[in-house]
Amino acid sequence: MRAVRIDVHGGPEVLTVREVDDPEPGAGEVLVRTVASSLNPVDWKTRARDMGPALPGTLGWDLAGIVVASPSPKFAVGDRVIAMSAQLATGLGTWAELVRLPERLLAHAPATLTLAQAATLPLAGTTAVQALAALRPRTRTRLLVTGAAGAVGGLAVQLARQADVAVDGLVSRPEHIEVVREFGASAVTHSVAELPAGAYDAVLDTAGVDVSSALADGGLYVSVSDEPLPDVPGAAKSYVQESSEDLEELVGLVDAGRLEVRVAAYYPVTEVRAAHERFEAGGLSGKVVLLF
Ligand SMILES: NC(=O)c1ccc[n+]([C@@H]2O[C@H](COP(=O)([O-])OP(=O)(O)OC[C@H]3O[C@@H](n4cnc5c(N)ncnc54)[C@H](OP(=O)(O)O)[C@@H]3O)[C@@H](O)[C@H]2O)c1
């Protein structure tokens, strides 16, 4: 089978698509034929510098595909599935034509999306669900999401609105304001200086920008970014954990028409270097999808 492999860390030029041995599923593992994956910031960071997994290695966290072998009564051969693989911790990258994963990581794919669209959901969606859970927003909470046009931020805005939370957004550029309004945010700005001082009960930071001046006294501040936390009492990072329950929640919302995913560009896996370049250039409204 073909896989996207790196032998050394570096720019997009270190990405290679080449033949490797087919994976042998272990006990309790499902074998999936990959249809699509999507790019996440962790993919280029893992490509660019030593973050843990030994080289040579296969990158990729998101998976959408078809079951080809399964020990589980829950997943039959031919089922459409999605999964998030914590590649950084396990080395099990999803950018390969065949992927073996423990059954507990899989969920059935949304019926209302193509697998290419569904590939945008696992890592970004799971991160958004878990970061919001850490904030425990309730009806009447006023929440600010930074990076609100991004993959995690855009889903977090929509998920918070589903819980009747009032959400505002900070984006990087004026042309991203409208899409975040469409996700359900009220006030959306691209300027930190325009944020109301001390106004928010909760902040979800996905952009690594210090918006602590907008947090009310006693408010909760959670960040998923790599940047240091601001000096706010109780400020915390949220690190995504594999969870098929969270995937199932996301799938249910998508199929109920209550959660929207956006794709900015599709690339065949043979053009994975171009996909990385496009993604790292930023300014996207929607995810970059790799097609196998
Ligand atoms: N802790 C975890 O478990 C976890 C899990 C998933 C992701 N993450 C991290 O979370 C971050 C977001 O991930 P993602 O997948 O959502 O990335 P993304 O799709 O690239 O979204 C990031 C968004 O933030 C915007 N942005 C950048 N600087 C900004 C600023 N100063 N003010 C407002 N918006 C700004 C970007 O706009 P432009 O494109 O225009 O710059 C983009 O829309 C990444 O650092 C990623 O590594 C962490």
The ligand as an SDF file (V2000), in Angstrom:
LIG
                    3D

 48 52  0  0  0  0  0  0  0  0999 V2000
   -4.3780   20.9540   22.4840 N   0  0  0  0  0  0  0  0  0  0  0  0
   -4.9240   20.1270   21.6060 C   0  0  0  0  0  0  0  0  0  0  0  0
   -5.2550   18.9890   21.9350 O   0  0  0  0  0  0  0  0  0  0  0  0
   -5.1390   20.6160   20.2210 C   0  0  0  0  0  0  0  0  0  0  0  0
   -5.9870   19.9210   19.3480 C   0  0  0  0  0  0  0  0  0  0  0  0
   -6.2270   20.4690   18.0750 C   0  0  0  0  0  0  0  0  0  0  0  0
   -5.5910   21.6490   17.6980 C   0  0  0  0  0  0  0  0  0  0  0  0
   -4.7410   22.2420   18.5650 N   0  0  0  0  0  0  0  0  0  0  0  0
   -4.0680   23.5000   18.2250 C   0  0  0  0  0  0  0  0  0  0  0  0
   -5.0880   24.4840   18.1750 O   0  0  0  0  0  0  0  0  0  0  0  0
   -4.7510   25.4650   17.2240 C   0  0  0  0  0  0  0  0  0  0  0  0
   -5.9120   25.6310   16.2290 C   0  0  0  0  0  0  0  0  0  0  0  0
   -6.0990   24.4390   15.5010 O   0  0  0  0  0  0  0  0  0  0  0  0
   -7.0460   24.4530   14.2120 P   0  0  0  0  0  0  0  0  0  0  0  0
   -7.0430   23.0780   13.6590 O   0  0  0  0  0  0  0  0  0  0  0  0
   -8.3250   25.1180   14.5350 O   0  0  0  0  0  0  0  0  0  0  0  0
   -6.1770   25.4120   13.2480 O   0  0  0  0  0  0  0  0  0  0  0  0
   -6.7030   26.3730   12.0810 P   0  0  0  0  0  0  0  0  0  0  0  0
   -7.8070   25.6880   11.3430 O   0  0  0  0  0  0  0  0  0  0  0  0
   -5.4900   26.7910   11.3520 O   0  0  0  0  0  0  0  0  0  0  0  0
   -7.3510   27.6000   12.8470 O   0  0  0  0  0  0  0  0  0  0  0  0
   -6.6150   28.5830   13.4960 C   0  0  0  0  0  0  0  0  0  0  0  0
   -7.3670   29.8880   13.2430 C   0  0  0  0  0  0  0  0  0  0  0  0
   -6.8280   30.9080   14.0660 O   0  0  0  0  0  0  0  0  0  0  0  0
   -6.6920   32.0740   13.2690 C   0  0  0  0  0  0  0  0  0  0  0  0
   -5.7600   33.0050   13.8760 N   0  0  0  0  0  0  0  0  0  0  0  0
   -4.4030   33.0060   13.8400 C   0  0  0  0  0  0  0  0  0  0  0  0
   -3.9210   34.0480   14.5250 N   0  0  0  0  0  0  0  0  0  0  0  0
   -4.9770   34.7410   15.0010 C   0  0  0  0  0  0  0  0  0  0  0  0
   -5.1320   35.9170   15.7880 C   0  0  0  0  0  0  0  0  0  0  0  0
   -4.0740   36.6090   16.2290 N   0  0  0  0  0  0  0  0  0  0  0  0
   -6.3840   36.3360   16.0760 N   0  0  0  0  0  0  0  0  0  0  0  0
   -7.4660   35.6460   15.6530 C   0  0  0  0  0  0  0  0  0  0  0  0
   -7.4010   34.5200   14.8990 N   0  0  0  0  0  0  0  0  0  0  0  0
   -6.1500   34.0740   14.5960 C   0  0  0  0  0  0  0  0  0  0  0  0
   -6.2590   31.5310   11.9230 C   0  0  0  0  0  0  0  0  0  0  0  0
   -6.4240   32.4850   10.8860 O   0  0  0  0  0  0  0  0  0  0  0  0
   -5.3710   32.5620    9.6570 P   0  0  0  0  0  0  0  0  0  0  0  0
   -5.4070   31.2240    8.9850 O   0  0  0  0  0  0  0  0  0  0  0  0
   -5.8980   33.6570    8.8270 O   0  0  0  0  0  0  0  0  0  0  0  0
   -4.0270   32.8300   10.2910 O   0  0  0  0  0  0  0  0  0  0  0  0
   -7.2170   30.3600   11.7960 C   0  0  0  0  0  0  0  0  0  0  0  0
   -8.4750   30.7710   11.3000 O   0  0  0  0  0  0  0  0  0  0  0  0
   -3.4450   25.0000   16.5740 C   0  0  0  0  0  0  0  0  0  0  0  0
   -2.3560   25.6260   17.2280 O   0  0  0  0  0  0  0  0  0  0  0  0
   -3.4170   23.5140   16.8640 C   0  0  0  0  0  0  0  0  0  0  0  0
   -2.1070   22.9790   16.8840 O   0  0  0  0  0  0  0  0  0  0  0  0
   -4.4920   21.7590   19.8010 C   0  0  0  0  0  0  0  0  0  0  0  0
  1  2  1  0
  2  3  2  0
  2  4  1  0
  4  5  1  0
  4 48  2  0
  5  6  2  0
  6  7  1  0
  7  8  2  0
  8  9  1  0
  8 48  1  0
  9 10  1  0
  9 46  1  0
 10 11  1  0
 11 12  1  0
 11 44  1  0
 12 13  1  0
 13 14  1  0
 14 15  2  0
 14 16  1  0
 14 17  1  0
 17 18  1  0
 18 19  2  0
 18 20  1  0
 18 21  1  0
 21 22  1  0
 22 23  1  0
 23 24  1  0
 23 42  1  0
 24 25  1  0
 25 26  1  0
 25 36  1  0
 26 27  1  0
 26 35  1  0
 27 28  2  0
 28 29  1  0
 29 30  1  0
 29 35  2  0
 30 31  1  0
 30 32  2  0
 32 33  1  0
 33 34  2  0
 34 35  1  0
 36 37  1  0
 36 42  1  0
 37 38  1  0
 38 39  2  0
 38 40  1  0
 38 41  1  0
 42 43  1  0
 44 45  1  0
 44 46  1  0
 46 47  1  0
M  CHG  2   8   1  16  -1
M  END
$$$$
